[in-house]
Amino acid sequence: MVEVGKFTLESLTTGMYSDPRIVYREYIQNAVDSIEAAISEKTISEKEAFINVLIDSENGTIAIEDNGRGVSSKNAESVLLSIGKSTKRQENNRGFRGIGRLGGLSYCEKLVFITSFYGESVATKISFDCKQLRELLSPDHDEELDLQSVIQRITHTESFQEEAYEHYFRVEMSAVDMSSELLKLDVIRQYLSEVAPVPYNTRQFLVAPEIRRFLDGKGYKLTEFNVYVGYDEDHLEQVFKPNKYHFKSDRNKRMDDTIDEVVTFSIDLDGEDSLLGWYGRCNWNGTISDDELLGIRMRLGNILIGDRRTMDVMFKEHRFNGWVQGEIFVNTKGLIPNARRDDFEQNDVYYKMINELQERVGDVIIKEIREASKNRNNPDVRLLKEIDKTSDKVDKLVDEGLYSQKDKEQLTDELKEAEKKLARVSQKNPQVAEKRKEIAEKLADVQEKVGSTTNYKINNEISAELDKKQKKILKIVFESLSEYLSREMVEIIYNGIMDNITGKKRQ
């Protein structure tokens, strides 16, 4: 009979992760899987779901709680005390190896799991004595114990009465080292913003709706969860992804930059749309100044795999990954996260992925960066590029629909300003002159399109919900909003109003 020694537990806890913060990712990953099960079973709705992270740095305690399905009392011990024996399946769950829940053992004196399952009037509490565990794993402790014996010695299980309608899972870590990063609220909030499956902040990341539309069009559901962090339940703040529309780049000069265009891509590996991604095309001034923004990030189930440097490999010159914001969403079973979830298992699909990403994304971005560097030294080329972007942007906005007559006037003014800039472009260089002619024709076409359009969102997107008087009032409101607010803010307000009118969440 094969015996598993007690030091295996040390390898699966302290030896598994190089960064203590990963325990938060592991517990949130489990919480997300539990919430999705509860939503699937119609125990809760998506809006009702939550994950609360409470960090009490003064008392050295951490709690992570969700309102997912929980664990049934009859299965609690077998599920929560087993090691590497998860009932989850890779295709349905983010966590499937059955070892992540043990991560907290290394960073506190006592670890507790408390859980209630919907429909049961009994809840379960399982406690781990982490201090005793370290004593048993000490080289000075010469008692020979197998893994199962160690688990039995350091754990205690109890049951208590609970309301049958309650369903939750709560992790409690007490007597955490007071100097540990795990107790630093701002550090953990920032970490979770990069790692957890949380929403974009549409107020600072104005292109988020465009990314969602692309993913929706591919039939990919971007799963986003409400994660809150605070020092107690009365002071919780929601966590959002850190992506920004306006940002700083070139770490020395810290130049203002903006995402001019969202470039989306789809890559087939072992099936259609195996990878779905985006990156923000900008002025390519240099490395993005804020670490939480830089790098194309790889996500599985919207949870980060690795860190901001993991996808350096898709660039032949790794440094250029730091010049770009972007994400890649894994949509295939062929890419399997390794046990640490800091990368993928290096199988045939993995190597094909790297080759495809280098050729179709990394090389393209490097070429754009080098062209931008050249264009910065040629004012005519730079000006033509700017005018071309304006034409493309306005053309796209007209197709999507305008918010008001004022919106139409503002776009017309943008095109007139672009026309003035075009007149300043020198035609001495034949190549520049040819490009100028091409852009002039394109600009004229877009100007004509704007002048003749009657494509207004309010007319097209509201039918039976509002009467004529209500529509008229709404039009007046958006005329005023367009007068005083940026188009991006008008879009956010419009989408919010449409949510309330139609009762549907707009992307």
N, C-alpha and C positions, 0 to 999 in steps of 0.2 A: 504493500500500500504506500502511495506517495504522500508524504507529509509536507505541509507548507510551513516553513519556519516563521517565527515571530518577526524577524527583521524585514520580512516582505512588507509588513505594514509601514515600516519606516520608509521603504522605497516608494510606496504608494502615497505617502503624505509629504514629508520633508523633501524627499529625493525627487518627487515628481515635478515640482514647479520651482522655477528660479525667482519668480516674482510673487510675493505674498498676496498681492492684490487679486491674483487670479482666483482666490477663494470666492470673491464676490461674483466673478463671472460664472463659476461653477454653480453656485446656489441660485443665481438668477436664471441660468440656463435650465435648471430643474424646475424652477417656478414657472417659466414660460411653457414648458412642456405640460405641466399640470394645469395651467390656465387654458391652454388650447384643448385639453381633454374635457375640461368643464364647459367650455363654449360648445364643443362638438356635441356634448350630452345635453346642451341647453339648460345647464344649471345656472349659468350666468351669460350675459351678453358681452360683446367686445368692449362696450363703453363702461361696463361695471367692473371689468378686470383691473387689478392693481397689484403692484409689488412695492412694498414699503421697506426702505433701508434706514434703520435707526442706529446712529453712531453716537454713543455717549462717551466722549473722550475723558470726562472728569471721573467717571466710575469704571472706565475700561471695559465697557460692554458693547456688543453689537447684536442687532436683531434684524433678520430678513424674513418678511412675512408676505405671503400671497393668498389670494382667495380662489385658488384653483381647486381641483377635485379632492386634494388631500389623499391620504392613504387609509384604506379600510383597517379597522382595528384587528380583524382576523389575519391580515397580511402584514401588519406594520413591522413586526420583528423580522420576518423572513425577508422583507424588502429592504429595510433600513440597516440591518446588521449583516447582510450578505456583502461580499466583496467581489467585484467583477462579474456579478451575476444579474445584470439588469434585465428587466422584462421588456424594456424599450427596444424598438427596432430602429435601425439607422434611417430608413426611409421616412419614418414618421416623427422622429424626435431629434433634437439637437444633441442631447446627451444620451449615449446608448451603451457606455462601457461599464457603468455601475461602480465607478471609483471616485467621482467628483465630490460626492457628499462627505468624503473623509478628509477633504482638504483642510477643514477648520481644526482638526486635531492638533496640528503643529503650532497653532498660534494663540492658544488660550489654555486656561487651566481646566475649564469645564465646557463641554459642547452638548447642547440639548436640542433634540428634535421634538416638536409638539405638533400633532396633526389630528384633524377631524375630517371625517368622510360624510358627504351629504346623505342624509337619511338614517344615520346611526346616532344613537344617543350616548355613545361611549367614545371618548377621545383617548389618544395614546401619547405618552411622554417617555422618550428614551434618552437617558443621560450617559455621557461618556466622561470618565475621570481621566483627563488628559495628563494630569500630573503623575498619576500612577502609571499611565502608559509609558511616559518617558523613563520612569524608574525601571520598569520591566524591560525596556529596550536598551538600558544602559549597559555598556561593556562590563561593568562591575557586577552586574546581576547575572549570576552563574546558573540560575535555575533554567533548565531546558523546558521551553514551552512552545507548543505549536500555535499557529495563528488563531485557531478557533478558541483555544484556552485563554489567550490574551484578551480576545474580545469578550469572552464570558466574564473575566475578572473585572474589566474596567467599565462594564455597562450595567445599567439598571433600568428596568422597564416597569412602568406603572400605568394604570388606566384611571380615568375619572369621568364623571357624568358631564355630558355636553348636550346642548340643544340639537335636536335632530336636523334642523335646517342649516346648522353651521357647517362650513367646509373651508379648510385652510391648511397651510403648512407653515410652520414657524421654526426658524433656526436661531438659536441663542448661543452666543459666545461670551463667556464671562472671564474676568481676570486676564484680559488681553494685555500684553506688554505695553505699558504707558508710552513708550517711545516709538511704538510701531506705526508705520504709515497707515495701517488699517484703521487707525483712529483719527486720521486727519480728514475732516469732513470735505474740505475743498479738493484735496487730492483725489479722494474716492469719487466725488461727484464728476470731476474731470475725466477720470479713468472710465467710469460707466458711460459717459457721453460718447466716448470713442468705441467702447466694446459692446455695450448692451443693445438689444433690438428696440431702440427708442425712435420717436418720430424726428423729422427735420423741424427746425424752428423756422417757420415760413416768414417770420418777420425779418430775420437776418439772412435767410437763404431763399431768395425770391424765385429761384428756378426749380424749387422742389416740386411744384405741380407738374412741370414739364417732365421730370424724371418719373413721377408716378404714372403719368399718361403713357409714357414709353413702356413701362413694365406692365401696365394693365393691357396695353395693346398686344403684348406678347403672351398674355394669359398667366402672368406671374403675379402672385399675391405678395405684396411687400408687407410682411407681418410686423406691426409696430405695437409696442406695449407701454402702458403708463407706469413708469418707474419714478418713485419719489424718494428723495434723500433728505434727511434732517436729523437733528439731535433728539427730537421727540415728535410725537404724532401731531402736535399743534404747530410745528414749524417745518413742515415738509415742503420741498420745492421739486417740481417736475424736472426731469432730466431730458434734454434734447441733444441730438447730434450736433457737433460743433461747426459743421460746414457754414461758410459765409459767402455771400455774393460779393461784398466789398471786403478786401483784405490787403495786407502788406506783403510785399515781396522784395527780394534782395536784402539779405540780412544786414548789410552795412548801411545801405541808403534808406531802407524801409520805405520803399516807394508805394504809393497807392495803386491798387490794381483792382480789376473787376472781371467777373466771368462774363465775357462777351457772348458766348454761345455754349450750350450744352451739347457735346458730341456723344451720341449713343452708339453702342455696337452690340452685336450678337455673334457668338462664336459656337459652332457645332463641333463637339468632340466625339462623343459616343451616341449622339442623337441631336435633334434640332434644338437650338437655343440652350445649349449646355451652360453657357456663360452669358449673362446679360450685364452690360456695364455702361458707365458714363464717365466722362471727364470734362472739366471746365476749361474751355479755350479762353485764354486771357492774353495779356500783353507779353508774357514770357520775359519778365524783367529779371528773374533770378529765383533762387530758392525761397519758398514761402517762409515768412518770418515766424509764424506761429506753428509749433510742432504738432499741435492737435489737428491742424488742417492738412498738413502736407502728406503727399503720398497717395497712390491708388490703393485702396484697402479691399481686401478679399473678405466676403461675408457669406456665411452658410446659415440659413434661417435668420438672416439679418444680424447674426452675432459675429463679431470680428474673429477671423482666424489669424493668429500671429499678431503682428503689430504694423506700424506704418512703414517698416522697412522690409516686410516679408516679400512684397512684390517688386523689390528692386531688380529681381532676376528677369523681369520682362523688359528691362532696358539694358542694352549692350553697354551703355555707360550708366552705371547705377545711380549716379548723383542726380540724373534728370528726373527720377521719381520724386525728388523733393521739390520740383518746380510746379507740381500739378496737384489739384484736388480731384478725387474720383473714387468710384466704388465698382466692384465686380460682384455680382450675386451668383452664387453657384446653384445650378438648376439640373444637376445630374447626380446619380448615385455612384458614378465612376470615380469621383474625387472623394476620398475618405480622409477625414481629419486624423492626424496621429494622436496618440494618447494625451500629449501635452496641449494639443490644439494650437500649437505654434506654427504649424504648416500641415501639408497633406502627405499621406503615404506616397512614396515615389514609385508609382506604378506607370504603366504605359499611358494611361489617360493624363496623368500629371505631366509627363514629358511632352506630350502632344499639346497640352495647354500652354506650357511655357513657350514652345515654338510658335504657336498661333498668336499668342499675346505679343511676343517680340515683333513678329512680322506685321501684324495688323493694327497694333496700338502703339507699342513702344517706339518702333522705328518711325512711325508717323509723327509722334509727338516730338522726337528728337529733330526731325526734319523741319517741323514748324518752328521750333526754338531757334535753329540755325538761320532759317529764313527771317525770323523776326529780328535777329541780331543784325543781319545785313540791311534790313529795311530801316532800322533805326538810324543808319548812316545815309539813307536816301530819302529825303523829305517828300519827294513826289510819290514814290512807291508807298510810303507810309500813309500819305493822304488818300491815295486811291483805295487802299485797303480799308481805311476808315469809312469812306463814302460807300464802298461796296457792302460793308457791314450794316450801315444805316438802311440801304435799299432792301437788303435781305430781311432785316428786322421789321421794317414797316410792312413789307409784303406779307410776312407771316402774321402780323397783328391784324391786318385787314381780313385775311382768310379766317382768323379765329373769331373776329367780330369786334366792333367798337363799342365803347361804353356810353358815348354821348357825342353831340355835335362838336363840343369843345375838344373832345379827344381827337376827332377827325381834323379839326383846325390845327391842333398841336403837331400831329403827324405831318400835315401839309407844310407847316413851318420848318420841321426837321428836314424835309426833302428840299425846300428852298435854300436852306443853309448849306446842305450838301452840294447843291448846284453851284453856289457861290465858291465853295472850296474847289470844286472841279475846274472852275475857270482859272484858278491859280496854278494848276498843274502844267508844267512845261512840256512841250511836245518835241523838244530837240532830240531826245533819245527815241529811236524808232519803236523799241519794245514798249516803252512807257506810253508813247502816243497810241499804239495799237490797243493797249489795255485801257487807256483813257476813253477811246472810242467805244469799246465794248461796255464799259461801265456807264457812259453817257446814255447809251441806248436803253440799258437796263433801268437807269434812273428815270428816264422819260416814261417808260412803260408803267413803273410803279406810281409815278405822279398821276398818270391818267387813271389808274386803278383806284387810287384813293379818292380822286375827284368824283368819280361816278358811283362809288360804293353806297349801298343802302343796307349793308350788313351790320345791323346793330344787335347786340346780345339781348337786350331787353325785349325787342320785337320777336326774336327767334326762339328764345329759351323759356318764355313764359306764355302758356296758352290759357288753360281753363282756370289756373290758380287765382288770377287777378282780373277784375273788371277794368273797363276803359279808364275810369277815374283813378283807380289805384295805379295803373300803368303810367298815367300821365304824371302823377305825383312822384313815382319812382324815377321817371326820366328827368324831372326837375332836380331831384336829389343828386343824381349822377352828373348833371351839368355842373352843379356847384362843387361836388367833390373833385371833378376833373379840373376845375378852375384853380383849386388851392392845394391839391395833393399830387404826389407822384403817381404815375400810372400803376406802378407796382402796388402801392397802398390801396388804390382804387380797386384793383383786382382782388385783394384780400377782403376788402369790405363787401364787394359784389358777391364773392363766393360765400361769405358768411350769411348775407341776406338770402341768397338762393337756398342755402341749407335750411333756413327757417321756413321759407315759402314752400319748398318741395318736400321737405322732410327727408332729404337724401344727402349723404356726405359727398361733396364735390371734390374731385381730385385736381 
